[in-house]
């Protein structure tokens, strides 16, 4: 009964910041990599950032230096701090996690950045 619940999306002006959270719940034996993806209208879903269970991170070139991914293993939660937002960051953001050796997705949260 694993579930990922996202929060933190919204509307922000260019240059502003938003913080996204994604908490996993249910019968969890292990969580390995976690990450964030996004999908803009008419575009394919793309990887934004990932974080391994050991804490190593990777992020897309388009967000490098602006977004920071982190996790709190005690809370089974992954975060995405988004700074210096641009209109091209507008998308539905999806949380992903490898839990119990299976992949799970959050429901998605809308992030809209106005110019």
C-alpha positions in Angstrom: 0.0 0.0 0.0 2.8 2.4 -0.8 1.8 5.9 -1.7 3.7 9.1 -2.5 2.0 12.4 -1.7 3.3 15.6 -3.1 2.8 19.2 -1.9 4.1 22.6 -2.5 3.1 23.5 -6.0 1.6 26.8 -7.0 2.0 30.0 -8.9 5.0 32.2 -8.6 6.6 35.1 -10.5 9.8 34.7 -12.4 12.8 34.9 -10.0 10.8 33.6 -7.1 11.0 30.3 -5.2 9.0 27.3 -4.4 9.6 24.2 -2.3 8.1 20.8 -3.1 7.8 17.9 -0.8 7.0 14.3 -1.4 6.3 11.9 1.5 6.2 8.1 1.1 3.9 6.1 3.3 2.8 2.5 3.6 4.6 -0.8 4.0 8.1 0.4 3.3 11.1 -1.9 3.7 13.6 0.2 1.8 13.8 3.3 -0.3 16.6 3.7 -2.7 16.8 6.5 -5.3 14.2 9.3 -5.2 13.7 12.0 -7.7 11.7 14.6 -9.4 10.4 14.7 -13.0 8.4 17.3 -14.8 6.1 17.5 -17.8 5.1 20.6 -19.6 2.1 20.8 -21.9 2.9 19.1 -25.2 6.3 17.8 -24.0 7.6 14.6 -22.8 8.3 14.0 -19.1 11.8 14.9 -18.2 14.1 14.2 -15.3 14.8 17.2 -13.1 16.9 15.8 -10.3 17.7 12.5 -8.4 19.1 11.7 -5.1 20.5 8.3 -4.1 20.0 6.7 -0.7 23.5 7.7 0.2 22.8 11.3 -0.6 24.6 11.8 -4.0 22.6 14.0 -6.3 22.3 14.7 -10.0 20.2 17.4 -11.7 19.4 18.4 -15.2 21.5 21.1 -16.9 18.5 23.3 -17.2 18.0 23.5 -13.4 21.6 23.2 -12.2 22.5 25.9 -9.8 18.9 26.8 -9.2 17.2 23.7 -7.8 18.4 21.6 -4.9 17.1 18.1 -4.1 17.4 16.7 -0.6 15.8 13.9 1.4 15.0 13.1 5.0 15.2 9.3 5.4 13.6 9.4 8.8 10.5 11.0 7.3 10.6 9.1 4.0 10.5 12.4 2.3 12.2 14.0 -0.7 12.3 17.7 -1.3 12.9 20.0 -4.2 13.9 23.6 -3.4 13.4 25.7 -6.5 15.0 29.1 -6.7 15.3 31.7 -9.5 12.4 30.2 -11.2 11.9 30.8 -14.9 8.7 30.6 -17.0 10.2 27.6 -18.8 10.1 25.8 -15.4 6.3 25.7 -15.7 5.2 22.1 -15.6 3.5 19.4 -13.6 6.2 18.1 -11.2 6.1 14.4 -10.3 7.9 12.7 -7.4 9.4 9.3 -8.1 10.9 6.8 -5.7 12.2 3.3 -5.8 10.6 1.6 -2.9 10.9 -2.1 -2.1 12.6 -2.5 -5.4 9.7 -1.1 -7.3 9.0 2.3 -8.9 6.3 4.6 -7.5 5.0 7.9 -8.7 3.3 10.8 -7.0 0.1 12.3 -8.4 1.9 15.4 -9.6 1.7 19.0 -8.5 1.4 22.0 -10.8 4.1 24.7 -10.8 3.4 27.8 -12.8 5.9 30.6 -13.2 4.7 33.9 -14.7 7.0 36.2 -16.7 
